[in-house]
């Protein structure tokens, strides 16, 4: 034992006889150090009310509360943190974890209150909302730049190399391993901001938690509560939930879609059946569904679980709708789609294939013999380009092209292809054309950043050497000796006075003409309502080519419900799935008169 250690206690006793350092003038106290952990401030415009601060607080001193003038919207709960200084210990964990960096501390530490009343209530406030004399102070504690509690970089997905995938229809995304999925799931702060953004309101934090806990049975149960097409959505969902992820404010969002895929990749059809253990009693009522796409089959699934006998009428020879006939197999393999469909069929749902309502079977017959009808028919009528020559041989629609490929028909597109449009159908048509060995040019009337296609589709198309010609307005197509001479007017973008998105305006005389073997038009499509009898069509209400329904997807005819692309504006699978779920609940309530 050293001498220093032996005499150390005597130094403590020495302090006992010294004059204490007491501040005799607390109202004239010295300022806190520059990085002192004093009272909180919050940039309420930057804050999104994710609740990470509330979750991490060990003293339960933070609650999220509504604030006047802050509305709930995608990516923002509309709530803001309120702090109880009777509980706060100024540990600053709330500052360290804040994903947006909106919450900080000043170096102010003096707060005096006078008057009667409950003292505890006086020292509760909402930073950034309640007026305090420290609101504009710049000094105080902020999270150090090089210090992170959260992991802001996502686990990268393994994707087939560009050279390998460009001529292959093998699925290009490989999927997470168990270790990768658990590491990615561990990044989630379980704030739930993503749930409101998901059209199906899937319980995302809970199924991510189930991955962390390696409980895939529970994960499957959570997925099927709101989405019976989770295997497909784990591959092709537009994943708007990821755009709302709090981590994206300072890094990369959670790979929610890939985590959903991981769950479904690692459970067999028998395990799905065992996990869900769906049991129901038939109620004697019959429902007709027109269209075996994600909307129609989702409605069928939830109606079957409610005890209804469901018959689906499908115009094509297989189920899946646009998931099968509009999405290439390198994005969604058919056997993975069938995994979703087969479980729905296992509940007793019947599909009558190659039956086109209005042609092979009258709508009136369904109306007469079924208790209710739901239709989700997708958008099958391609828009016209409204240019001379678009009816020439060699000019085809994107949907027809993708349909032929699915059916195993050689599209015979030649060596040079132009694809007109900027949506996902255009990207799928362009990338599929590459896989048939063609040189492909995408022609789009606006800018690249205006394209409605998913960004990853655009990026992957560029990686596969698809050429993009933007600010190009098609004008004419002429055929000569088997070649198509395609002309477009180059354009400039003009800002709109009403604040709308810039509009492409043709530059006079600036015309480009190039030759192609095939031109694929993929500028959008509309619904085909020719299956409806005239008296029914006149009874239903339409706006901008969409059927108007109430929140339960009931139309102006109380017996008829509708959903999917012919109803909602988003035109994606997850929205159609949610429409099917809503319609199932609506039909059940209507028939039970509740």
CORCORHU-V789521 format. One record per residue. RES is the residue in one small letter. PSI is psi in whole degrees, -180 to 180 (none if undefined). Layout:
# CORCORHU-V789521
RES & PSI
RES & PSI
This chain:
# CORCORHU-V789521
x & 129
x & 157
x & -35
x & -43
x & -31
x & -39
x & -6
x & -43
x & -27
x & -29
x & -33
x & -44
x & -29
x & -40
x & -25
x & -23
x & 3
x & 157
x & 130
x & 149
x & 89
x & 133
x & 108
x & -10
x & 77
x & -26
x & -9
x & 36
x & 163
x & 153
x & 156
x & 161
x & 161
x & -37
x & 26
x & 145
x & 81
x & -141
x & 152
x & 151
x & 154
x & 131
x & 97
x & -20
x & -33
x & -32
x & 144
x & 8
x & 41
x & -22
x & 9
x & -37
x & -41
x & -41
x & -39
x & -19
x & 118
x & -18
x & 4
x & 42
x & -1
x & 130
x & 146
x & 131
x & 153
x & 151
x & 135
x & 133
x & -9
x & 116
x & 150
x & 133
x & 174
x & 126
x & 7
x & 118
x & -17
x & -2
x & 160
x & 152
x & 134
x & 135
x & 134
x & 107
x & -2
x & -18
x & -31
x & 139
x & 9
x & 39
x & -23
x & 13
x & -33
x & -34
x & -43
x & -32
x & -17
x & 113
x & -28
x & -12
x & 18
x & -28
x & 129
x & 180
x & 144
x & 174
x & 12
x & 137
x & 8
x & 123
x & 109
x & 140
x & 143
x & 164
x & 173
x & 175
x & 174
x & 116
x & -37
x & -38
x & -26
x & -30
x & 35
x & 126
x & 164
x & 105
x & 139
x & -13
x & -54
x & 136
x & 121
x & 154
x & -8
x & 3
x & -33
x & 11
x & 138
x & -27
x & 154
x & -177
x & 132
x & 151
x & 130
x & 145
x & -38
x & 18
x & 125
x & 133
x & -38
x & 157
x & 115
x & -1
x & 128
x & 158
x & 119
x & 141
x & 139
x & 123
x & 143
x & 139
x & 147
x & -47
x & -33
x & -36
x & -20
x & -23
x & 26
x & 144
x & 9
x & 142
x & 126
x & -26
x & 131
x & -26
x & 155
x & 147
x & 171
x & -46
x & -43
x & -43
x & -42
x & -37
x & -41
x & -42
x & -32
x & -16
x & -20
x & 134
x & 3
x & 37
x & -28
x & 2
x & -34
x & -29
x & -45
x & -28
x & -28
x & 123
x & -33
x & -2
x & 46
x & 148
x & 74
x & -50
x & -35
x & -39
x & -24
x & -39
x & -39
x & -33
x & -45
x & -37
x & 5
x & 42
x & 79
x & -24
x & -45
x & -38
x & -44
x & -44
x & -40
x & -40
x & -47
x & -12
x & -34
x & -2
x & 100
x & 3
x & 38
x & -30
x & -43
x & -45
x & -28
x & -8
x & -41
x & 5
x & 145
x & -6
x & 54
x & -22
x & -34
x & -30
x & -26
x & -8
x & 132
x & -29
x & -22
x & -15
x & -26
x & 0
x & -133
x & 139
x & 162
x & 140
x & 72
x & -44
x & -47
x & -31
x & -37
x & -43
x & -42
x & -44
x & -52
x & -29
x & -24
x & 19
x & 137
x & 170
x & -39
x & -37
x & -35
x & -48
x & -42
x & -41
x & -41
x & -37
x & 49
x & 124
x & 139
x & 161
x & 130
x & 137
x & 0
x & -3
x & 151
x & 138
x & 136
x & 135
x & 131
x & 115
x & 118
x & 40
x & -169
x & -33
x & -50
x & -43
x & -27
x & -43
x & -42
x & -42
x & -52
x & -32
x & -40
x & -41
x & -24
x & 1
x & 6
x & 148
x & 121
x & 129
x & 126
x & 132
x & 119
x & 130
x & -27
x & 178
x & -9
x & 159
x & 163
x & -23
x & -136
x & -21
x & -32
x & -44
x & 0
x & -10
x & 125
x & 155
x & -20
x & -16
x & -40
x & 96
x & 142
x & -34
x & -29
x & -39
x & -43
x & -27
x & -42
x & -48
x & -42
x & -35
x & -39
x & -42
x & -29
x & -16
x & 4
x & 3
x & 133
x & 139
x & 128
x & 111
x & 162
x & 33
x & 109
x & 113
x & 137
x & -15
x & -59
x & -20
x & 136
x & 141
x & -38
x & -32
x & -41
x & -44
x & -33
x & -38
x & -6
x & 152
x & -27
x & 159
x & 136
x & 131
x & 138
x & 87
x & -1
x & -177
x & 109
x & -5
x & 106
x & 141
x & 149
x & 142
x & -17
x & 44
x & 153
x & 132
x & 4
x & -10
x & 5
x & 151
x & 139
x & -10
x & 115
x & 163
x & 153
x & -39
x & -41
x & -42
x & -49
x & -36
x & -47
x & -42
x & -44
x & -38
x & -2
x & 16
x & 129
x & 117
x & -16
x & 60
x & -9
x & -161
x & -15
x & 127
x & 135
x & 132
x & 123
x & 120
x & 171
x & 13
x & -173
x & -34
x & -41
x & -43
x & -42
x & -40
x & -42
x & -47
x & -33
x & -39
x & -39
x & -38
x & -13
x & 12
x & 12
x & 152
x & 127
x & 135
x & 123
x & 127
x & 120
x & 137
x & -22
x & -162
x & 164
x & -42
x & -12
x & -8
x & 132
x & -10
x & 155
x & 139
x & -40
x & -33
x & -41
x & -47
x & -45
x & -35
x & -41
x & -41
x & -30
x & 14
x & 30
x & 132
x & 140
x & 124
x & 114
x & 169
x & 52
x & 116
x & 113
x & 139
x & -35
x & 148
x & 128
x & 137
x & 136
x & 116
x & 44
x & -3
x & 148
x & 120
x & 110
x & 122
x & 142
x & 152
x & 119
x & 146
x & 167
x & 152
x & 131
x & 125
x & 145
x & 139
x & -30
x & 4
x & 3
x & 174
x & 148
x & 146
x & 137
x & 129
x & 127
x & 137
x & 117
x & 127
x & -6
x & 85
x & 137
x & 136
x & 129
x & 158
x & 143
x & 158
x & -36
x & 142
x & 124
x & 120
x & 120
x & 59
x & 9
x & 171
x & 163
x & 169
x & 148
x & 107
x & 21
x & -15
x & -15
x & 134
x & 152
x & -43
x & -32
x & -45
x & -38
x & -27
x & -37
x & 159
x & 140
x & 152
x & 124
x & 40
x & 6
x & 146
x & 133
x & 127
x & 168
x & -171
x & -25
x & 8
x & 27
x & 135
x & -172
x & -20
x & 118
x & -17
x & -13
x & 132
x & 155
x & 155
x & -177
x & -155
x & -25
x & -3
x & -53
x & 160
x & -13
x & -27
x & 52
x & 166
x & -43
x & -33
x & -38
x & -40
x & -45
x & -38
x & -41
x & -40
x & -46
x & -43
x & -40
x & -44
x & -41
x & -43
x & -43
x & -45
x & -39
x & -43
x & -29
x & -3
x & 52
x & none
